[in-house]
Amino acid sequence: MEPSAHVDTFARDHLPPQDQWPVFLLDNPDIAYPARFNCATELLDRTIEAGHRDRPAIWSEVNGEARATTYGELLALVNRSAHVLVDELGLKPGNRVLLRGPNTLQMAVAALAALKAGLVLVPTMPLLRAKELKQIIDKAQIGAALCDARLTDELARCRDPQDEYFCAGLQQTCLFHDDGADALETLATSKPDHFTACDTAADDVCLIAFTSGTTGLPKGCMHFHRDVLMMCDLFPRHVLKPSATDVFCGTPPLAFTFGLGGVLCFPLRVGASTVLIERLTPESLLQTVERFHATIMFTAPTFYRQMAPLVPRFDISSLRKTVSAGEALPDSTRHLWREASGIEMIDGIGGTELIHIFISAAGADIRPHAIGRAVPGYIVQAVDDAMQPVPPGTIGKLAVRGPTGCRYLADDRQTKFVRDGWNLPGDSVYLDEDGYVFYQARADDMIVSAGYNISGPEVESVLLQHDAVAECGVVGAPDETRGQVVKAFIVLNPGFTADDSMVAQLQEFVKNNVAPYKYPRLIAFVDALPRTETGKLKRFALRSL
């Protein structure tokens, strides 16, 4: 590894042993980076040098009015804020800094400033509570927090010595989106708009992204400066193909790597603009497309399904490309969105451990029912329990290699995710002869009933085709005779009644559309499904029900 710029060497010291790392595929002209660079400089300073200084970088909504921040203005805000972090807060390269806030200009500025100062960014979801924040703060040994002034309550508990979630190591908090004398923006006004970026190594840790917790206790995924650029230079370059004229929008939080890439880093890398809106509903996301003439959208399958019937009310003619990730995209949702918008969905599978999307397809490369193929720079295969490739058409565990990969922060689950140099995201898939990947389920979510392997997402996709079903989640329920049976949790659309007749109707519908042994023997009607803040279905929570 290149000599680190970090004064505080915690991050590098707590990387897993290198013999537990995946094999990294770095011999690729797309990612031929120098040994030392700072990813924030590459995303901002270099983009300005390419001629984009006066172009809008970030669109915001302020008091109901659209406001553009140009690349030049954004660079000045970031540089002044970086001075605050170094001069006023006394932070040193390698210090971890917690970032807490919704998708706003101020959140983006704080993130980029921390990266430019050589700090290790630890972004967190706005809805996390003190208990969850304490887990992250203690594990990453975080000494400072940058927090939106409207989200201080839970973090304040972590600063209170009398509180059960007190974090002794968290010494200071600086607020943003605030006009107080000690707020980040206030302090930044007196700082110069030039800042010499920390001379970080390409393999210095710059980001510890904690997983969204769909399987329980979150894990800290450590990413280098080079990883941030790699996520911008592979999937976007080869699949999404954005240009400087594009306007990005979407729902994923900047604290989630899907959002960090899709609504901040991807547009900055090519000189495009992005719209950062705090709270988006299906209706207001369509309003955002109409108002800002957005061309590229990122969100989860649930949002596309909810937006489809609303499309006729809005002018979304500017929209060219829509990306779905975060959880499995049901075929019924893909069809519903295409019929409503005329746009063929770009599906993708990624993960916090690999930072962003590594399997996808767009345009003519899309194949029915498949997610896509390995993004150039990655290789994928389906393997058995002995890590041997299985034949095309045979279900196995997804195994991935590429230039990014899993490096957990001090976590014994590293050896479960990485085996024989391969990343094992925990998905059951099969590949066809052409390398297209067909998703079946999370490996631990495959339902084994009377010897049959049943994919929960496949059953969900069928149920979602029924007019009565608004949302559904399918898991295996214990059964003495069959081992497991298929159980569906269903949210009904208005006007439909949750009764025995509806149960029978839905069971018959599944039997008529897929192999009858896959039908849900148990159906529970619920008002809402448990989801993470990023929109992922919490299957472990369904199983606990």
Secondary structure as UniProt FT lines:
FT   HELIX           10..13
FT   HELIX           18..20
FT   HELIX           29..31
FT   HELIX           39..43
FT   HELIX           45..47
FT   HELIX           48..52
FT   TURN            53..54
FT   STRAND          56..62
FT   TURN            63..64
FT   STRAND          65..70
FT   HELIX           71..83
FT   HELIX           84..88
FT   TURN            93..94
FT   STRAND          96..100
FT   HELIX           105..116
FT   TURN            117..118
FT   STRAND          120..124
FT   TURN            126..127
FT   HELIX           130..140
FT   STRAND          144..148
FT   HELIX           149..151
FT   HELIX           152..159
FT   TURN            161..162
FT   TURN            164..165
FT   TURN            168..169
FT   STRAND          172..176
FT   TURN            181..182
FT   HELIX           184..188
FT   TURN            189..190
FT   TURN            202..203
FT   STRAND          205..210
FT   TURN            214..215
FT   STRAND          220..224
FT   HELIX           225..233
FT   HELIX           236..240
FT   TURN            244..245
FT   STRAND          247..250
FT   TURN            254..255
FT   HELIX           257..260
FT   HELIX           261..265
FT   HELIX           266..270
FT   STRAND          273..275
FT   HELIX           282..292
FT   STRAND          296..299
FT   HELIX           301..307
FT   HELIX           308..313
FT   TURN            317..318
FT   STRAND          321..324
FT   HELIX           331..341
FT   STRAND          346..349
FT   HELIX           352..354
FT   STRAND          359..360
FT   HELIX           363..365
FT   TURN            368..369
FT   STRAND          372..374
FT   TURN            376..377
FT   STRAND          379..383
FT   TURN            385..386
FT   TURN            392..393
FT   STRAND          396..402
FT   TURN            412..413
FT   HELIX           414..417
FT   STRAND          418..419
FT   TURN            420..421
FT   STRAND          422..423
FT   STRAND          427..431
FT   TURN            433..434
FT   STRAND          437..442
FT   HELIX           443..445
FT   STRAND          447..449
FT   TURN            450..451
FT   STRAND          452..454
FT   HELIX           456..463
FT   TURN            464..465
FT   TURN            467..468
FT   STRAND          469..479
FT   TURN            480..482
FT   STRAND          483..492
FT   TURN            494..495
FT   HELIX           500..513
FT   HELIX           516..518
FT   STRAND          522..525
FT   TURN            533..534
FT   HELIX           539..544
//
